Amino acid sequence: MNYRFLRGNQLLLLESGTEYFPALIAAIDAAQHEIFLETYIFEDDGTGRLVSAALCRAAGRGVRVRVLVDGFGAREFPERTLPRLTDAGVEVLIYRREIGTFRLRRHRLRRMHRKVAVVDARVAFVGGINIIDDMHTPHQTPPRFDYAVRVEGPLLAGIHASARKLWELVAWANFRHRFRTLESAKPQVERRGTVAAAFLIRDNLRHRRDIEQAYLHAIATAREEILIANAYFLPGMHFRHALANAARRGVKVTILLQGRVEYVLLHYASQALYGSLLAHGVRLFEYHRSFLHAKVAVIDRKWATVGSSNIDPFSLLLAREANVVVQNRDFAGKLRQSLLAAMDDGATELTPAGWNGKPWYKRLMRWLAYTLTRAMIGLAGYGGEH
């Protein structure tokens, strides 16, 4: 295991934007010293304007506010939201801003996919929820299905250090560094509760495999149950073998997947793997009630993870990601019950007979999508790693 748990944390599971955004805005409004906010998407919609207004209020009362967005995920941010923030005194950086025609090159695919906020080095939020309105997405029963975690306690040190380090790296890359040490608050790491947790990141240097290895270790040591909910699920060979081996030794393996088509190629490429997983005894459910955006798991009712990392090559090999891993039965139990309720209320189970009985042209379409996706990964230079 490539990480260690820190004890003494207080963690609050937040389901969807209806719970996350009020908690985030309340923390921003209570800020006295500094705010780091990292998000892949920052939309100029109702929710985005509420969050940006809170950030502007904080900057107006003297709080040092630093916002980092991804240049691809937040393509419209520079024109719509950035002027409003900078006019109010908010510092803003854009990770790999997209200019001109997009080409399939490795560095262009390396996105900042994290969703992290740290307020006064006292409270942090980590999860999969972007700054976007999840209540008014067409053709769904809102809200979009996703999670985040509110964190207090010793885990703050690592989260705060990671946010500060990434800000400095992007500042250097954008020639915005002031050639001095970044002023920052001291993390408040006193014990706030009893939860043992770890903060994991994925980057392109020292932590390239940390999140994937955490999953693989937990799956390999599972004895009773593996429950995964993942929006974009295209696992590599090692991950698929780990799930099949777990099912073979009697572990109940259940995966909740996106039932709605959001990204056509990835959606059908993922489905190309369903037959093999079902044949190995893995139970698959497709969620249709709303858009599934969750990236979470519960194993043996005591290990859990919540974060931004999908189980696909783009998250596991290319993007900057951040997950919280938790070793606590109460937290894992709450997440498990939430997932089971969502499955009962909005998901459909796929059966081997029903899936294998699909028309031949649909099976062909899935394998063509899978082949094309693998080709894209190969062109990006990662064909042998997934």
N, C-alpha and C positions, 0 to 999 in steps of 0.2 A: 504493500500500500504506500503510495507516494505522497501522503499527507497525514497530518495529525489533527485530532480534534482538540479544540479549546473549550474548556468547561466554564460555566458561570454566565451563559448568555440568556437573554430574554428574546424570544422569537415570536412574532405574530404572523400567522399565515393570512394573506390577503387574496381573496378570490375576485378576479376581474377588476375592471376599472371602477366599478361602483364602490368597492372597498379601498382600492389603492389610491385613487386620486384625492379623495378627501383626506386620507392619512398623509400623503405627500404634501399637499398644500398646507395642511395644519403645521407640519414640521417646517416648511419654508417660512410660514408666517411667524413661527416662534424663533427663527434663526437670529443670532446676535453677532456672529463673527464671520462665518464663511459657508458657502454652499458649492459643492461639486455636483453637477448633473451630467450624466452621459446617457445618450439615447440614440438608437439607430434611426428612428423616425420622430420628427417633431412637426406635427401638422398644424396648419393655421385654421383649425376648426374650433368648435365650442370648447372642447377640453383643452386644446392647445392654447387658446387665448386665456383660459382660466389659470393655467400653469404659468404662462408667460407673464400674466398680470401679477401673480404672486412673486415671481422672480424680480420683476421691476419694483414692486413694493419693498422687497428686501434690499435691493441695491439702493433705493431711495433713502433708507434709514441707515446706510453706511455699511451694510453687509457686503463682504467680498464675494461676488457671485460669478462662478465660472461654468459655462455651458459648453459641452463638447457634443457635436452631432456628426453623423456619418454623411459624407458627401454624396453617396449614391442613395441611401435610404431617405435622406432629407433633402432631395434635389431642389424642392421649391422653397426651402427654408431661407436661403440667402436673400431672396427677393421679398418674401412675405413677412417673416417673423424677425429675422436678424436686425433690421433697422430699428424696430420697436425696442428690442432688448438693448442694443448698444446705445441708443439715445438715452436710456434710463441708467446707463452706467454698468451694464452687465458685460463681462468679458466673454467672448465667444470664439471658439476655434472649430474648424471643419476638418474632419479626418478624410484625407484623400478626396478633395473636391473634384467632381466630374466635370471636365471641360472637353467638348468635342465628341467625336464618335467613340463609342465604347468598343474596345477590342478585347479578345479573349487572351489576356496576359495575366500571369500569376499575380503580379503586384496589384493589378486592377481588381482582382477578385478578392483581395484581402481587405475585408470590410471591418468596421468597428460596430459590432452587433450587440455590444453590452448594453444593459439597462441598469444603471447604478446611480444612486444618489446618496451623498453623504452631507449631513447638516451639522455644522459646528463640531465635527469629529465626535459627535455624541450619539447620533442615530443615523442608521443607514437603511437603504432599500435596495434589494437585489431581486431580479426576477426576469420575466419575459415580456412585460407590458411596456409598449411604446407610448409616447405622448401623442395619443390619437383618440378620438371619440369612438368608443366601442358600443355606443347605444343606438347609433343611427346608420349602421352599415346595411345597405339594401339586401333584401332576400334572406334575412336571417331573423331568428328570435333573439333579441339582444339579452345580455351583453356578449361580446366575444369572450370565449372561454380561455382564461389564462390565469396566472398566479404571480404573486410577488411575496417577499418576506420583509417585514420590518425588523431590524436588528439593533439591539443594544447589548453592551458588554464587551468582553475581551476580543471578540471577533472584529470589533471596530478598527483595531490597529492595522490589520491586514487590508481591510477594505479601503480605509483612508489612505494608506500608503500606496495602494494600487492606483487609486484615482489621481492622487497627486503625481505619481510617476508617469502615468499616461498623459496627463495634461502637459507635463514638462517635455515629453518626447514629441508630442504634436506641436508644441510651441517652437521647439528647435526646428522641426521639419518645415514649419511655416515662417521661419525667420522672425518669430515673434518673441524670442527669449530676450530678457533684459540683462543677461549676463550677471545675474545675482541669484542667491538662493530664494526659492519660492517661499513667500511668507504663508504660513499655514498654522492652523490651530493644533493643539496637542490632543491626540485621541484620548477620550475618556474610556478607559478599559476596566473600570471597576466591575466586579461581579454584579449582574443585574437579575440573574435567575439561575436556573439549574441545567439549562440545555447545553449539550456538547455539540459543537458545530465546527465546520471548516469552510474557508473561502477559497475557491479554486478559480483559476483563470486559464484561458488558452491564448497563447501568443505565438509568435513565430521564432522565439529564441529558446528560453529555458523551460517554458511550460507548454510545449507543443502538444503533448498527449495527456496532460494531467486530468482533464475532465473525462476523456475516454477511458483512461486507465482506472479511474474511480468507479465508473460504471462496470467495467469488466471484472474488477476485483469483487464488487458487491454481487454481481451475477454469479461468479464462480463459487462464491461461498454461501449462496442462498440455499436454504434448506426447505422452505415451505412455499413461499409465494413471491412472485415478481410481478409488479403492476407498473406499467409504463404508459404515460400519455405524452405523445410527441407529434407536433404539427407536421414536420417534414422528416419523414422516416425513410432513410435509404442507407441502412447500415452496411459496413464493409464485411468481408468474409469472417474476420475474427469475431466481430460482434454477433453475426448470425450464428456462427458455430457455438458461441457461448450460450445463446438463448436455446439452441437446439439441445445442447448438452444438459442444460438445466432441466428442460422438459423431460429428457430421457431419464434423468435420475429421480423423477417424481415431483419436481417442483411445479407448482401451478403458475404458468406463465401467461399473462394477459397483457395485451397491448391495445390502447385506445388511440385511434388514428383519425386523421382528417377525412371526413366523408364528403366535404364540399370541394369543388374544383376551384383553387385559387391560382396556382401556378401550374399550367397544364402539363408541361413536360415532366416536372418533378412528381406531380400527382400520379401520372400513369407509369412513370419509371418505378415508383415505390410499389405500385400494385403488381408489378412483375415478380416481386418477391413473395407475395402473399401465399401462393400455392405451396412453395417449399416450406414456409413457416407453418402453415396449417398441417402439412404432412408430418411434421415433427411434433405435433401436439400443442403448438402455441395457439392460444385463443386470440382472435382478432375481432375488434369492434370498430365500426366506423361511426363517428359522431356527426350528426346531421342538424341538430337543433340550431346551432350557430356556427360561426367559424372557430375552429379549434386552433389556438395559438400556444397552448401550454407546452412546456418542456420540463416535465417533472417525472418522478418515479418514487415508488415505495417498495422496499424489499424486506421480507420477513417481518413486517409491521413495526420495524424499529429503525431502519435506515431509510433516509429520504433525501431527495435533491430537488431544488427549485432554482431555475435560472434561465439563461438566454440561449443555451446551446441545444440546437437540434441534433438528432442522430442522423446526420447526413454528411457528405464530404465537405460541403461548404462551411459548416460549423466546426467539424472535427479536424479539418486540415487547413483552413484558410482564414477564418474570421477570428477577431478578438472577441472572446466570450467570457462570461462570469457566472458561476453557479455557487450556491450555498449547499453544502452537504451536511445533513443533520443525523445525529445518532440519539434518538429520543423517541420513546414509544408514544407519548402524548401527541407530539407534533406529527409523527408519522401516521398515527391513528386518525388525526383530523384530516390530513391530506387524503388518506385512503378512503375515508367515508365520503369526502367531497367527490372523489373520482367515481366511486361506486354509485353515488346518487346521480351524477351526470350520465353515467352509462345506462342506468335504469330509465332515466327521463328523456335522453336524447340520442341514444346510440343503437345500432343494429349489429348483431353478431353475424359474422361470416362463417359459413360451414364449408368443410372440404367439398362435399357433394355439390352444394350450390355454386361455389366458386369455380370448381373444375368443369361445371356444366355451362359456363359462359360460352357464347359463340366464338368460333375460331378467330374471326377477324378482330374481336376485342382483345383476345390473348396476343395476337400478332401486334396490335397497336401498342400494347404494354411493353412487349419485348423490344420493339423498335424505339420506344421512348427510353427504355433502360440502356440500350446500346448507344443511343445518341448521347445520353447523359454521361456514360462511361467514357465515350470518346472526348467529350468536353473536358472531363477531368484529366484524361491523358494529355490533351493539348496544353492544359495548364501546368503539366509537369508532375502530376500526382497519380498517374495511372497505376503505379506499382504499390501505392500506399493504401489503396481502398479496394 
